[in-house]
Amino acid sequence: MTIKQRLDIRQGQNLTMTPQLQQAIKLLQMSNLELAEFVEAELEKNPLLERDDGTASAEPPAEKNADAAPDAARAEDFEDVNAGREDRSLDTDFENVFTGTSAADQQNYDAFATNSFADVGKGGNARFDNPEFSFENTMAEEKTLREHLMAQMHLEFDPGKELAIAVLFTEHLDASGYFRGDLAAIAERLGCENALLDDILARAQELDPPGIFARDLAECLALQLKEKNRLDPAMQALLDNLDLIAARDLKKLKNLCGVDDDDLAEMLDEIKSLDPKPALAFEHFVAQTVIPDVLMRPLPKSKGGGWAVELNNDTLPRVLVNQRYTAEIGQSAKTKKDKEYLSEQLSTANWLIKAMDQRAHTILRTASEIILKQEAFFNYGVEYLKPLVLKDVADAIGMHESTISRVTTNKYIGTPRGVFEMKYFFSSGVSSVDGAASYAAEAVKSRIRALTDAETSDAILSDDDIVKLLKEDGISVARRTVAKYREAMKIPSSVQRRREKKRT
C-alpha cells in the first residue's frame, strides 16, 4: 500500500460560537441584578455609553455646522471596519431570525402577544487569556443558604406545585433560619388546603442544616435532637419548659422530666451543644427579597378581560449611545488606530443595546406563553397547575428548548398569587388511558392519597390495586410510578399500613 499526499478543497458549514455570541447567551440567563452589574461594568469601560434616565436624547443635535460633513465621513469609516459581519440570534437553534422593534414597544404588553426582536452578536476571535477563565474565577464558590436548600428541594419535592410552595417558604426565613410565615394566609393566597402546606413544611424541616424552618426555639432544638435520634419523652418535656432553664428552676425541671440530677445535667449539656441559629453557618442575608422581572395584572372586563403582562422596568438598566459625544470625539480621530478603537466601542455599545432589547422581548414572550398555558392556576389556585415542559413553550413561540431553559432561570413573575420563578410552572404529567388528556403529577398524587385514606384494616390496597383503580378513572400510570408518588408523600407500604390500621 502506498501513501500519497494530495490537496483537496471542500465546502462545508459549521457553527462558530463567537465571544460576543457567548456573552449574549449569558445575558439571557442573567437575573436583573446580574444584568445591572454587567451594564455598570460596561459603562465604566465604554466611553460612548451612557445611562438612559429618560431625559437624554439618543439623536445628535439637529443644528448643522461646518464640521457636519467630516463627522459623517468619520462615522462611515467606523462602520466600514465592521462591514461584512453578520449578526446572529441568541436562540441556540439558529433557525429563526427576528426583525427589530422599537424601544417604546417594550413598555407595555398585553398577555399572549407575540413580538419579534432583533438578532444580535458580532464576530470576533476567542482568546484563551480571557480573565473569565482565570484561576481565581474558576474556584468553587461558597453556597448560600438558599442555594443549599434549593439543591435539596429539587430532590425532595416534585416539580410544580410542591416545589413552588417549598421555595416560597424560603422567602419567609429570617436571619436565624426560622420560618416566620403565616400558613393560613399563604394557603388563602395560593388557594390550597392547609394540610398540604403543613405536609410541605414538615418535609422542609427535614432538610439540612438540622433545625431549619423551625417556628420557634423549642422546635429548632427538637428537630436537631430528632435528627440525632435523641428526642425522647424526657427531652421533649425539657424543651416544652425552656423558660424554667432560664429561671434556673432545676428542681421543677427534674420533676417534669422524671429524671435525676445526673440525667438532667447530661440533657442540659446536650441542649448546649445544639445550634439555636442554624442559618448563621451561611451568609447573613438568608432570604434575599425576590424582585419580579415580569409583572402580570388582571384586565377589566371593559378591556376584554384576561391578563396584562409587562416588564418590571424599575429593575431594568437602560443605556444608550451618546451620539453627541461620539460625533465630538470622532473629529479628533485622525489615525487608523484611533478610528478602529472608536469603531470597536461603537460596535460594542450597539451590540449591548440590541442584546438587552432581545433579552427583554424573549422574557416577555416566554412569560406570556406560560401564563396562557397555566391560566387555570392563576384563576383557581395551585391545585390546577397543569403539566408543562420546556418543549411546549418552545414550540409555541418558535424557539429552542435550551433558550427557554435559559430564559426561565432566575426569572420571576409577580402574580396576584405571589412571586414565582418561571421554572416552577414546568412539571411532568401522566397520560390518560386513551392518550387524549394528561393529568398533572399532583392531581395523581391527590387521587392516591384519597384512595389510601379511605382504606379499612380489611381492605388495604397494594400498589397494583391502586394502578387498577386509577386506570378505571382514566389515568394510565405504572406501578413503579405509584410507588414513587406514595413514597414522596410519606405513605407507608401496604404491609405497614395494614399493621397500623389493625393497631387502631
C-alpha positions in Angstrom: 0.0 0.0 0.0 1.3 3.4 -1.0 0.6 6.7 0.9 0.1 9.7 -1.3 -0.4 13.3 -0.4 -2.9 15.5 -2.1 -4.7 18.8 -1.6 -8.5 18.9 -1.7 -10.9 21.8 -1.4 -14.1 21.0 0.3 -17.1 23.2 1.1 -18.9 22.8 4.5 -20.8 24.5 7.2 -20.0 24.7 10.9 -21.3 26.7 13.8 -18.9 29.2 15.4 -19.7 30.5 18.9 -18.0 33.9 18.8 -17.2 35.6 22.1 -19.9 38.2 21.6 -22.5 35.5 20.9 -21.4 33.6 24.0 -21.8 36.8 26.1 -25.2 37.4 24.5 -26.4 34.0 25.6 -25.1 34.6 29.1 -27.1 37.9 29.2 -30.2 35.9 28.5 -29.6 33.8 31.6 -28.7 36.7 33.9 -31.1 37.9 36.6 -31.9 41.6 36.6 -29.4 42.2 39.4 -26.7 40.4 37.5 -27.6 42.4 34.3 -27.4 45.7 36.2 -23.9 44.8 37.5 -22.8 43.8 33.9 -24.1 47.1 32.5 -22.3 49.1 35.2 -19.0 47.4 34.2 -19.7 48.2 30.5 -20.5 51.9 31.4 -17.1 52.1 33.0 -15.2 50.6 30.1 -17.1 52.2 27.1 -16.9 56.0 26.9 -19.7 56.0 24.2 -22.3 54.5 26.5 -24.4 56.4 29.0 -27.4 55.7 31.2 -30.8 56.5 29.8 -32.6 58.4 32.5 -35.4 59.4 30.2 -34.1 62.8 29.6 -31.1 62.2 27.3 -31.6 62.0 23.6 -30.1 59.3 21.5 -30.0 61.5 18.4 -27.3 64.1 17.6 -28.4 67.8 17.7 -30.5 69.0 14.9 -28.4 72.0 14.1 -25.7 71.7 11.4 -22.3 73.2 11.3 -19.2 73.3 9.1 -17.9 70.0 10.6 -21.0 68.0 9.8 -19.7 66.5 6.6 -16.3 65.4 8.1 -18.2 63.9 11.1 -20.4 61.9 8.7 -17.3 60.7 6.8 -15.7 59.5 10.1 -18.9 57.7 11.1 -18.8 55.9 7.8 -15.2 55.0 8.4 -16.2 53.4 11.8 -18.9 51.4 10.1 -16.6 50.1 7.4 -14.4 48.4 9.9 -17.3 46.2 10.9 -18.6 45.7 7.4 -19.3 42.1 6.4 -20.1 40.9 9.9 -23.4 39.0 10.4 -25.5 39.2 13.5 -26.7 36.0 15.0 -29.8 35.2 17.0 -29.4 34.3 20.7 -31.7 31.3 20.2 -29.4 28.3 20.0 -31.3 26.6 17.2 -30.1 29.3 14.8 -33.2 28.8 12.6 -35.4 31.8 13.4 -34.3 35.3 12.5 -36.4 38.1 14.1 -36.8 41.7 13.0 -36.3 44.6 15.4 -38.9 46.5 17.2 -38.8 50.0 18.7 -37.8 50.6 22.3 -41.2 52.1 23.0 -42.9 48.9 22.2 -41.5 47.1 25.2 -43.1 49.5 27.7 -46.4 47.7 28.0 -47.6 44.4 26.5 -50.9 42.7 26.7 -50.8 39.0 27.6 -50.3 36.4 24.9 -49.0 38.9 22.4 -46.1 37.8 20.2 -43.3 40.3 19.4 -40.4 40.0 17.1 -36.9 41.1 18.0 -33.5 41.9 16.5 -30.8 39.3 16.2 -27.5 40.2 17.9 -23.9 39.1 18.2 -20.8 40.2 16.3 -17.9 38.3 15.1 -14.5 38.0 16.9 -11.7 35.7 17.8 -11.7 33.7 21.0 -8.8 34.3 23.3 -7.5 31.9 26.0 -6.3 34.8 28.2 -9.9 35.8 28.9 -10.0 36.9 32.6 -13.3 35.0 32.9 -11.3 31.8 32.9 -8.6 32.9 35.3 -7.8 30.7 38.3 -9.5 32.9 40.8 -12.7 33.0 38.8 -12.9 29.2 38.4 -12.5 28.3 42.1 -15.5 26.9 43.8 -17.8 29.4 45.4 -19.3 29.1 48.8 -23.0 28.2 48.6 -25.6 30.5 50.1 -28.3 29.0 52.3 -30.9 29.5 49.6 -28.8 27.6 47.1 -28.1 24.9 49.6 -31.8 24.5 50.3 -32.8 24.7 46.6 -30.4 21.8 45.7 -32.2 19.6 48.3 -35.7 20.8 47.4 -35.3 19.7 43.8 -34.7 16.2 45.1 -37.2 16.1 47.9 -40.2 17.8 46.2 -41.8 17.1 42.9 -41.5 19.9 40.2 -44.6 22.1 40.1 -46.9 22.7 43.0 -44.8 21.2 45.8 -41.5 22.8 44.7 -43.2 26.2 44.2 -44.6 26.1 47.7 -41.3 24.9 49.2 -39.4 27.7 47.5 -42.0 30.2 48.6 -41.3 29.1 52.2 -37.6 30.1 51.9 -38.8 33.7 51.4 -40.2 33.6 54.9 -37.0 32.6 56.6 -35.4 35.1 59.0 -31.6 35.6 59.5 -31.5 32.7 62.0 -33.3 30.2 59.7 -36.7 30.3 61.5 -39.9 30.2 59.4 -41.9 33.3 60.0 -44.7 32.9 57.5 -48.4 32.7 58.2 -49.6 29.3 56.8 -53.2 30.3 56.9 -52.5 33.5 54.9 -50.3 31.6 52.4 -53.0 28.9 51.9 -55.6 31.6 51.2 -53.3 33.3 48.7 -52.4 30.1 46.9 -55.9 28.7 47.0 -54.8 25.3 48.5 -55.5 23.3 51.6 -53.8 24.0 54.9 -52.9 20.3 55.2 -50.8 20.5 52.1 -48.8 23.4 53.5 -48.4 21.6 56.8 -47.0 18.5 55.0 -44.6 20.5 52.9 -43.3 22.5 55.9 -42.8 19.2 57.8 -40.7 17.8 54.9 -38.8 21.1 54.6 -37.9 20.8 58.3 -36.1 17.6 57.4 -33.6 19.4 55.2 -30.1 20.3 56.1 -29.0 22.2 58.2 -30.9 20.5 61.0 -33.3 22.9 62.7 -34.1 24.9 59.5 -37.7 26.1 59.0 -38.4 25.7 62.7 -41.1 28.1 64.0 -39.6 28.7 67.4 -36.5 27.8 69.5 -38.1 24.7 71.0 -39.0 23.3 67.6 -35.5 24.1 66.3 -33.8 22.2 69.1 -36.3 19.3 68.8 -35.6 18.9 65.0 -31.9 18.7 65.7 -32.4 16.1 68.5 -34.8 14.2 66.3 -32.1 14.1 63.6 -29.7 12.6 66.2 -32.4 10.1 67.4 -32.2 11.7 70.9 -35.7 13.2 71.2 -37.2 11.0 73.9 -40.2 12.0 76.2 -37.9 13.4 78.9 -36.1 15.6 76.4 -39.4 16.7 74.9 -40.6 17.7 78.4 -37.4 19.7 78.8 -38.0 21.5 75.5 -41.6 22.3 76.5 -40.2 24.1 79.6 -37.3 26.1 78.3 -38.4 29.0 80.5 -37.5 27.0 83.6 -33.9 26.7 82.3 -33.7 30.5 82.1 -35.2 30.8 85.6 -32.7 28.1 86.8 -35.6 26.2 88.4 -33.8 22.8 88.1 -35.9 21.1 90.8 -39.1 21.7 88.9 -37.4 20.6 85.7 -36.4 17.3 87.2 -40.0 16.6 88.4 -41.4 17.4 85.0 -38.9 15.3 83.1 -38.8 12.5 85.6 -35.0 12.4 85.8 -32.3 12.7 88.5 -29.6 15.3 88.8 -27.1 13.5 86.6 -29.5 12.9 83.8 -30.7 16.5 83.9 -27.1 17.7 83.7 -26.4 15.5 80.7 -29.6 16.7 79.0 -28.6 20.4 79.6 -25.2 19.7 78.2 -26.7 18.2 75.1 -29.0 21.2 74.6 -26.0 23.5 74.8 -24.3 21.5 72.1 -27.1 22.3 69.6 -27.2 25.3 67.2 -30.1 27.7 68.1 -29.5 29.6 64.8 -28.8 27.1 62.1 -28.7 29.7 59.3 -25.8 31.6 60.7 -23.4 29.0 59.2 -24.3 30.5 55.9 -24.4 34.1 54.7 -26.2 36.7 56.9 -28.7 37.7 54.3 -30.6 34.4 54.3 -33.8 35.3 52.5 -33.0 37.9 49.8 -36.1 39.7 48.6 -37.1 38.5 45.2 -37.9 41.3 42.7 -40.0 40.0 39.8 -38.7 40.5 36.3 -42.2 40.4 34.8 -45.5 41.8 36.3 -48.9 40.5 35.5 -52.3 42.0 36.4 -55.9 41.2 35.5 -57.5 43.4 32.9 -61.0 44.8 33.5 -63.9 43.3 31.6 -64.3 46.6 29.7 -60.9 45.8 28.1 -61.8 42.2 27.3 -60.6 40.6 30.5 -57.6 38.3 30.7 -54.2 39.4 31.8 -51.7 42.1 31.0 -48.0 41.4 31.1 -45.2 43.9 31.3 -41.6 44.1 32.2 -40.7 45.4 35.6 -38.9 48.5 34.2 -37.9 49.7 37.6 -35.3 46.8 37.8 -34.0 47.0 34.2 -30.9 49.1 33.4 -31.3 51.4 30.4 -28.4 52.6 28.3 -27.9 54.4 25.0 -25.2 55.6 22.8 -24.2 59.2 23.4 -24.4 60.4 19.8 -23.2 63.9 20.6 -20.1 62.7 22.3 -19.4 60.2 19.6 -19.5 63.0 17.0 -17.3 65.2 19.0 -14.5 62.7 19.6 -14.8 61.5 16.0 -13.4 64.8 14.9 -10.2 64.1 16.8 -9.8 60.6 15.5 -7.1 61.1 12.9 -5.1 57.9 13.0 -6.2 54.5 11.9 -5.7 53.1 15.4 -8.0 55.8 16.9 -10.7 55.1 14.3 -10.5 51.4 15.0 -10.8 52.0 18.7 -13.9 54.2 18.3 -15.4 51.8 15.8 -14.9 48.9 18.2 -16.5 50.8 21.1 -19.4 51.9 19.0 -20.0 48.4 17.8 -19.9 47.0 21.3 -22.3 49.7 22.5 -24.8 49.0 19.7 -24.5 45.3 20.3 -25.2 45.7 24.1 -28.4 47.7 23.4 -29.7 45.2 20.8 -28.8 42.3 23.1 -30.7 43.8 26.0 -33.7 44.6 23.8 -33.8 41.0 22.5 -33.5 39.7 26.1 -36.5 41.7 27.2 -38.6 40.6 24.3 -37.7 36.9 24.8 -38.6 37.1 28.5 -41.9 38.7 27.7 -42.8 36.2 25.0 -41.9 33.3 27.3 -43.8 34.7 30.3 -46.9 35.4 28.2 -47.0 31.8 26.9 -46.5 30.4 30.4 -49.4 32.5 31.7 -51.5 31.3 28.8 -50.9 27.7 29.5 -51.2 27.9 33.3 -54.2 30.3 33.3 -56.2 27.9 35.5 -53.5 28.2 38.2 -53.8 31.9 38.3 -57.6 31.8 38.3 -58.3 28.9 40.7 -55.1 28.1 42.7 -52.2 25.6 42.9 -54.4 22.6 42.6 -55.0 23.4 38.9 -51.3 23.5 37.9 -51.1 21.7 34.6 -48.3 19.5 33.2 -45.9 21.7 31.2 -42.5 21.0 29.7 -40.0 23.3 28.1 -40.8 22.0 24.6 -44.4 23.1 24.9 -43.4 26.7 25.3 -40.5 26.4 22.8 -42.8 25.1 20.1 -45.5 27.7 20.8 -43.2 30.7 20.4 -40.9 29.2 17.8 -37.7 29.0 19.8 -35.3 26.3 21.0 -35.8 24.4 24.3 -32.3 25.5 25.6 -33.3 29.1 25.1 -36.4 28.7 27.1 -34.4 27.0 29.8 -32.0 30.0 30.0 -34.9 32.5 29.9 -36.7 30.8 32.8 -33.6 30.5 35.1 -33.5 33.1 37.8 -36.5 35.0 36.3 -39.6 35.7 38.4 -43.2 36.6 37.7 -45.1 38.8 40.0 -48.7 37.4 40.1 -51.8 38.0 42.2 -50.9 34.7 44.0 -47.3 35.7 44.8 -43.9 35.8 43.1 -42.9 32.6 41.4 -39.8 31.6 39.4 -40.7 30.8 35.8 -39.2 27.3 36.1 -41.7 26.3 38.7 -44.6 26.3 36.2 -43.0 23.4 34.5 -43.9 19.9 35.8 -44.3 16.5 34.3 -47.7 14.9 33.8 -49.4 11.5 33.5 -51.3 10.5 30.4 -54.9 9.3 30.3 -55.7 5.7 29.2 -56.8 6.8 25.7 -53.9 9.3 25.5 -56.4 12.2 24.8 -55.6 14.1 28.0 -52.9 14.4 30.6 -53.0 14.8 34.4 -50.5 16.8 36.5 -48.5 14.7 38.8 -50.0 16.5 41.7 -53.5 15.5 40.7 -52.5 11.8 40.5 -50.9 12.1 44.0 -54.0 13.6 45.4 -56.0 10.7 44.0 -53.6 8.2 45.5 -53.8 9.9 48.9 -57.6 9.8 48.8 -57.6 6.1 48.0 -55.2 5.2 50.9 -57.1 7.5 53.3 -60.3 5.6 52.6 -58.8 2.2 53.3 -60.0 -0.1 56.1 -58.0 -2.7 58.0 -59.7 -5.5 56.0 -59.2 -3.8 52.6 -55.7 -2.4 52.2 -54.7 -1.5 48.7 -51.5 -2.7 47.1 -49.7 -0.6 44.5 -51.1 -2.9 41.8 -54.6 -2.3 43.2 -54.1 1.4 43.1 -52.9 1.1 39.5 -56.1 -0.7 38.5 -58.3 1.9 40.3 -56.5 4.8 38.6 -57.0 3.1 35.3 -60.7 2.9 36.0 -60.6 6.7 36.4 -58.9 7.0 33.0 -55.4 7.6 34.4 -52.6 5.4 32.9 -49.7 5.0 35.3 -47.1 2.3 36.0 -46.8 0.5 39.4 -43.3 1.9 40.0 -44.7 5.4 39.4 -47.4 4.8 42.1 -44.7 3.6 44.4 -42.6 6.7 43.7 -45.5 9.0 44.4 -46.5 7.1 47.5 -43.1 7.3 49.0 -42.8 11.0 48.1 -46.0 11.6 50.1 -44.5 9.5 53.0 -47.3 6.9 52.7 -46.1 3.6 54.1 -46.3 0.3 52.1 -49.5 -1.8 52.1 -47.9 -4.1 54.8 -47.1 -1.3 57.1 -50.5 0.4 56.6 -52.2 -2.9 57.4 -50.3 -3.1 60.7 -51.1 0.5 61.6 -54.8 0.0 60.8 -55.1 -3.1 63.0 -53.5 -1.3 65.9 -56.1 1.4 65.7 
